[in-house]
Amino acid sequence: SLEGEEPEKAWASLESVLTEIRQQVLKTQPHMEDYCDFDALFSLDKTAAPEKMADSFCGKVAEIQKEINKFSVSTKSELIQSVCNTVVKNIENNLSLQGVADLHFVNKAYLSHLFKQELGMSFVDYLTMVKMERAKILLGRSNLKIYEISARLGYSDTEYFSRVFKQFTGLTSTEYRQLCSNGEE
C-alpha cells in the first residue's frame, strides 16, 4: 500500500504511472494536446496529505478520462466516428461538410442526415463545438491575437467568431483570456 511508504516514493510511483498513461494517450489520441493543457492534465498535486494520495490520483485519472471523452461520440456508425475524428484532427484546416463527405466518399446530403440521426446534432454544430474548444485552448495558451485565432479556425469575420464564442462559453474571448491568465480556466 502507498500509505506505508515514504510520501516522496509514493508520489514518484504515481507520477511514473501518469507518465505511462500520458505516453499511451499520445500514441492513441495525439490530437488531445491541441485541446487541453497536457502538462497540467498529467501532473499531480503533491500538496495532498499522504492518506489522500489515492483519492488525488484517482481524481486525476478521472480528469484525464473526461478529456479523452470530450470529443468521443456515442454511435455505432464507423463512418460518423471517422468523420468526427477527421474534424478533431484537422480543425484548423477549414473543413466543410462537402469536403469531409468527399474525404469519406459519401454524398453530402447522406452524411448530413446520418450525422444528425446518429448524434442528434448537425455536422455544423459539431464542427462549431470543436472549433470553440480549440479556440479556448488557443486563447488560454497562446499569445495569438483574437483575429488570428478567428482566421486560424476558418472564420473570415472576427466579429462573427466573437459572437459564436460568447454563445458557446458565455464569455467574450477577451474575458476568457483574462480568466485563463488569472489561472481560473
C-alpha positions, 0 to 999 in steps of 0.5 A: 500500500502507498500509505506505508511508504515514504510520501516522496516514493509514493508520489514518484510511483504515481507520477511514473504511472501518469507518465505511462498513461500520458505516453499511451494517450499520445500514441492513441489520441495525439490530437488531445494536446491541441485541446487541453493543457497536457502538462497540467492534465498529467501532473499531480498535486503533491500538496495532498496529505499522504492518506489522500494520495489515492483519492488525488490520483484517482481524481486525476485519472478521472480528469484525464478520462473526461478529456479523452471523452470530450470529443468521443461520440456515442454511435455505432456508425464507423463512418460518423466516428471517422468523420468526427475524428477527421474534424478533431484532427484537422480543425484548423484546416477549414473543413466543410461538410462537402469536403469531409463527405468527399474525404469519406466518399459519401454524398453530402446530403447522406452524411448530413442526415446520418450525422444528425440521426446518429448524434442528434446534432448537425455536422455544423454544430459539431464542427462549431463545438470543436472549433470553440474548444480549440479556440479556448485552448488557443486563447488560454495558451497562446499569445495569438491575437483574437483575429488570428485565432478567428482566421486560424479556425476558418472564420473570415469575420472576427466579429462573427467568431466573437459572437459564436464564442460568447454563445458557446462559453458565455464569455467574450474571448477577451474575458476568457483570456483574462480568466485563463491568465488569472489561472481560473480556466 
